Amino acid sequence: MSVRPQTTASPNRETHNREALSRLLRWGLRPGSPAAMAFAVCCVMVALGVRLVFWLFRPDLAIFATYYPAVLLATVIGGWRAGMIAQVLGGIAAWLFFDPSFTPPAQAFGDQIGDFALYGLSSGLIILACEHYRRLIRRLDEEEHYRRLVVDELKHRLRNKLAVVQAILRHELRGHEDIRASILDRLKALAAADELLTRPDWEVVDIRDILSAELSQYGERRISAQGVQVRLPAKHAATLTLIFHELATNAAKHGALKLPSGEVAICWKLDSGTLRIEWSESGGPPVGAPLRRGFGTGLFRRALDPFHGTISTAFEPAGIRCEIRLDIPDRGKAGERSALPIVPERLWGEHTV
């Protein structure tokens, strides 16, 4: 007879509890609800218990010290009404249990009024500040939630439109297999680049995946890359995706990728938390500095500002040379320690990026 091993639901229960706690801290309780009022009472009871423990060793400590955190937590989770409940109950508990002037009177009545007025004023300011913070955080969370829904819907629609375009091309170009395959490959590369822009914030992206997604459509022999492995956080990856897309588009319209003989070389290195990327074009038509700053230049400046980044462009006789610098957090630098330098090979040759 075989004995079936017992399964435990503790990991699932722990995960559920963590999610419930995260949801509580993020969204809180409905203001004015019985749950919010009960939470305020629980906060005061915990504060009273902590004060009783300290009273056994240090009865001279401030009687209101443990109730300020109770007011703060009750307001953040349950709203200003719950904060006021915690404020009133905390004041009553402090007066009944720890005020040495209650029996027998050993402190002037005016001093008692002053102490409680100071407690009321301080806790009131805590309630005001926490309520403002609470509303601001909830508004930001709602905007983030709405933005994520819109992004997911746009991703779904883009995929559907891409599928329709591919079906049309397969039908209309059924007699031109080479042209159809070339166009479909470029559409797939564009779709892969768009996917990088919608990665969640906790994911990391290799810089070579960005280059492959943005530049694979321009051919296997015209792009070269050299650098260490760098794993980028999602926001950094999205920014570099936009920048590489703009550089590649300009190169295809006006620069090296406009002519069959043109080439693009990208090299990068990571030094003391700063990622330095160099984009060099050669073999294209003659280029010159534009008379005015275009949309792409403004995009570069705005996109790199949050990461203390800079970008400089030089219009040399051989072609455009662009240098990009931006700060990378520690989790983005993790891949550098185990990475080996990539020898100067074609981007889609033997060492595919």
LINLIN-V131188 format. One record per residue. N is the residue number from 1. RES is the residue in one small letter. BURIAL is + if it has 9 or more other ideal C-beta (glycine too) atoms within 8 Angstrom, else -. Layout:
n->N res->RES burial->BURIAL
n->N res->RES burial->BURIAL
This chain:
n->1 res->m burial->-
n->2 res->s burial->-
n->3 res->v burial->-
n->4 res->r burial->-
n->5 res->p burial->-
n->6 res->q burial->-
n->7 res->t burial->-
n->8 res->t burial->-
n->9 res->a burial->-
n->10 res->s burial->-
n->11 res->p burial->-
n->12 res->n burial->-
n->13 res->r burial->-
n->14 res->e burial->-
n->15 res->t burial->-
n->16 res->h burial->-
n->17 res->n burial->-
n->18 res->r burial->-
n->19 res->e burial->-
n->20 res->a burial->-
n->21 res->l burial->-
n->22 res->s burial->-
n->23 res->r burial->-
n->24 res->l burial->+
n->25 res->l burial->-
n->26 res->r burial->-
n->27 res->w burial->-
n->28 res->g burial->+
n->29 res->l burial->+
n->30 res->r burial->-
n->31 res->p burial->+
n->32 res->g burial->-
n->33 res->s burial->+
n->34 res->p burial->-
n->35 res->a burial->+
n->36 res->a burial->+
n->37 res->m burial->+
n->38 res->a burial->-
n->39 res->f burial->+
n->40 res->a burial->+
n->41 res->v burial->+
n->42 res->c burial->-
n->43 res->c burial->+
n->44 res->v burial->+
n->45 res->m burial->-
n->46 res->v burial->+
n->47 res->a burial->+
n->48 res->l burial->+
n->49 res->g burial->-
n->50 res->v burial->+
n->51 res->r burial->+
n->52 res->l burial->+
n->53 res->v burial->-
n->54 res->f burial->+
n->55 res->w burial->+
n->56 res->l burial->-
n->57 res->f burial->-
n->58 res->r burial->-
n->59 res->p burial->-
n->60 res->d burial->-
n->61 res->l burial->-
n->62 res->a burial->-
n->63 res->i burial->+
n->64 res->f burial->+
n->65 res->a burial->-
n->66 res->t burial->+
n->67 res->y burial->+
n->68 res->y burial->+
n->69 res->p burial->-
n->70 res->a burial->+
n->71 res->v burial->+
n->72 res->l burial->+
n->73 res->l burial->+
n->74 res->a burial->+
n->75 res->t burial->+
n->76 res->v burial->+
n->77 res->i burial->+
n->78 res->g burial->+
n->79 res->g burial->+
n->80 res->w burial->+
n->81 res->r burial->+
n->82 res->a burial->+
n->83 res->g burial->+
n->84 res->m burial->+
n->85 res->i burial->+
n->86 res->a burial->+
n->87 res->q burial->+
n->88 res->v burial->-
n->89 res->l burial->+
n->90 res->g burial->+
n->91 res->g burial->+
n->92 res->i burial->-
n->93 res->a burial->+
n->94 res->a burial->+
n->95 res->w burial->+
n->96 res->l burial->-
n->97 res->f burial->+
n->98 res->f burial->+
n->99 res->d burial->+
n->100 res->p burial->-
n->101 res->s burial->-
n->102 res->f burial->-
n->103 res->t burial->-
n->104 res->p burial->-
n->105 res->p burial->-
n->106 res->a burial->-
n->107 res->q burial->-
n->108 res->a burial->-
n->109 res->f burial->-
n->110 res->g burial->-
n->111 res->d burial->+
n->112 res->q burial->+
n->113 res->i burial->-
n->114 res->g burial->-
n->115 res->d burial->+
n->116 res->f burial->+
n->117 res->a burial->-
n->118 res->l burial->-
n->119 res->y burial->+
n->120 res->g burial->+
n->121 res->l burial->-
n->122 res->s burial->+
n->123 res->s burial->+
n->124 res->g burial->+
n->125 res->l burial->-
n->126 res->i burial->+
n->127 res->i burial->+
n->128 res->l burial->+
n->129 res->a burial->-
n->130 res->c burial->+
n->131 res->e burial->+
n->132 res->h burial->-
n->133 res->y burial->+
n->134 res->r burial->+
n->135 res->r burial->-
n->136 res->l burial->-
n->137 res->i burial->+
n->138 res->r burial->+
n->139 res->r burial->-
n->140 res->l burial->-
n->141 res->d burial->+
n->142 res->e burial->-
n->143 res->e burial->-
n->144 res->e burial->-
n->145 res->h burial->-
n->146 res->y burial->-
n->147 res->r burial->-
n->148 res->r burial->-
n->149 res->l burial->-
n->150 res->v burial->-
n->151 res->v burial->+
n->152 res->d burial->+
n->153 res->e burial->-
n->154 res->l burial->-
n->155 res->k burial->+
n->156 res->h burial->-
n->157 res->r burial->-
n->158 res->l burial->+
n->159 res->r burial->+
n->160 res->n burial->-
n->161 res->k burial->-
n->162 res->l burial->+
n->163 res->a burial->-
n->164 res->v burial->-
n->165 res->v burial->+
n->166 res->q burial->+
n->167 res->a burial->-
n->168 res->i burial->-
n->169 res->l burial->+
n->170 res->r burial->+
n->171 res->h burial->-
n->172 res->e burial->-
n->173 res->l burial->+
n->174 res->r burial->-
n->175 res->g burial->-
n->176 res->h burial->-
n->177 res->e burial->-
n->178 res->d burial->-
n->179 res->i burial->-
n->180 res->r burial->+
n->181 res->a burial->-
n->182 res->s burial->-
n->183 res->i burial->+
n->184 res->l burial->+
n->185 res->d burial->+
n->186 res->r burial->+
n->187 res->l burial->+
n->188 res->k burial->-
n->189 res->a burial->+
n->190 res->l burial->+
n->191 res->a burial->+
n->192 res->a burial->+
n->193 res->a burial->+
n->194 res->d burial->+
n->195 res->e burial->+
n->196 res->l burial->+
n->197 res->l burial->+
n->198 res->t burial->-
n->199 res->r burial->+
n->200 res->p burial->-
n->201 res->d burial->-
n->202 res->w burial->-
n->203 res->e burial->-
n->204 res->v burial->+
n->205 res->v burial->+
n->206 res->d burial->+
n->207 res->i burial->+
n->208 res->r burial->+
n->209 res->d burial->+
n->210 res->i burial->+
n->211 res->l burial->+
n->212 res->s burial->+
n->213 res->a burial->+
n->214 res->e burial->+
n->215 res->l burial->+
n->216 res->s burial->+
n->217 res->q burial->-
n->218 res->y burial->+
n->219 res->g burial->-
n->220 res->e burial->+
n->221 res->r burial->-
n->222 res->r burial->+
n->223 res->i burial->+
n->224 res->s burial->+
n->225 res->a burial->+
n->226 res->q burial->+
n->227 res->g burial->+
n->228 res->v burial->+
n->229 res->q burial->+
n->230 res->v burial->+
n->231 res->r burial->+
n->232 res->l burial->+
n->233 res->p burial->+
n->234 res->a burial->+
n->235 res->k burial->-
n->236 res->h burial->+
n->237 res->a burial->+
n->238 res->a burial->+
n->239 res->t burial->+
n->240 res->l burial->+
n->241 res->t burial->+
n->242 res->l burial->+
n->243 res->i burial->+
n->244 res->f burial->+
n->245 res->h burial->+
n->246 res->e burial->+
n->247 res->l burial->+
n->248 res->a burial->+
n->249 res->t burial->-
n->250 res->n burial->+
n->251 res->a burial->+
n->252 res->a burial->+
n->253 res->k burial->-
n->254 res->h burial->-
n->255 res->g burial->+
n->256 res->a burial->+
n->257 res->l burial->+
n->258 res->k burial->+
n->259 res->l burial->+
n->260 res->p burial->-
n->261 res->s burial->-
n->262 res->g burial->+
n->263 res->e burial->+
n->264 res->v burial->+
n->265 res->a burial->+
n->266 res->i burial->+
n->267 res->c burial->+
n->268 res->w burial->+
n->269 res->k burial->-
n->270 res->l burial->+
n->271 res->d burial->-
n->272 res->s burial->-
n->273 res->g burial->+
n->274 res->t burial->+
n->275 res->l burial->+
n->276 res->r burial->+
n->277 res->i burial->+
n->278 res->e burial->+
n->279 res->w burial->+
n->280 res->s burial->+
n->281 res->e burial->+
n->282 res->s burial->+
n->283 res->g burial->+
n->284 res->g burial->+
n->285 res->p burial->-
n->286 res->p burial->-
n->287 res->v burial->+
n->288 res->g burial->-
n->289 res->a burial->-
n->290 res->p burial->-
n->291 res->l burial->-
n->292 res->r burial->-
n->293 res->r burial->-
n->294 res->g burial->-
n->295 res->f burial->-
n->296 res->g burial->-
n->297 res->t burial->+
n->298 res->g burial->+
n->299 res->l burial->+
n->300 res->f burial->+
n->301 res->r burial->+
n->302 res->r burial->-
n->303 res->a burial->+
n->304 res->l burial->+
n->305 res->d burial->-
n->306 res->p burial->-
n->307 res->f burial->+
n->308 res->h burial->-
n->309 res->g burial->+
n->310 res->t burial->-
n->311 res->i burial->+
n->312 res->s burial->-
n->313 res->t burial->+
n->314 res->a burial->-
n->315 res->f burial->-
n->316 res->e burial->-
n->317 res->p burial->-
n->318 res->a burial->-
n->319 res->g burial->+
n->320 res->i burial->+
n->321 res->r burial->+
n->322 res->c burial->+
n->323 res->e burial->+
n->324 res->i burial->+
n->325 res->r burial->+
n->326 res->l burial->+
n->327 res->d burial->+
n->328 res->i burial->+
n->329 res->p burial->-
n->330 res->d burial->-
n->331 res->r burial->-
n->332 res->g burial->+
n->333 res->k burial->+
n->334 res->a burial->-
n->335 res->g burial->+
n->336 res->e burial->+
n->337 res->r burial->-
n->338 res->s burial->-
n->339 res->a burial->+
n->340 res->l burial->-
n->341 res->p burial->-
n->342 res->i burial->+
n->343 res->v burial->-
n->344 res->p burial->-
n->345 res->e burial->+
n->346 res->r burial->-
n->347 res->l burial->+
n->348 res->w burial->+
n->349 res->g burial->-
n->350 res->e burial->-
n->351 res->h burial->-
n->352 res->t burial->-
n->353 res->v burial->+
